[in-house]
């Protein structure tokens, strides 16, 4: 993925986050797309800028990237949401 594509994905997740969960969605972005961020050679700060969100959220993206080594994203059944 390109930095532009990653920025677009992050922006979608950020804008569509349930109330009060925008930072959680940034962490989740880092978990889901951490390998792609590393592979494109961009910094987490660069991805935040590409998404049009404050560059300080790069720190939160990095937290998600670090978590991606230890967690796996699974979908919950609709009844459990």
Secondary structure by P-SEA (a helix, b strand, c coil): ccaaaaaaaaaaaaaacccccaaaaaaaaaaacaaaaaaacccaaaaaaaacccccaaaaaaaaaaacccbbbbbcccccc
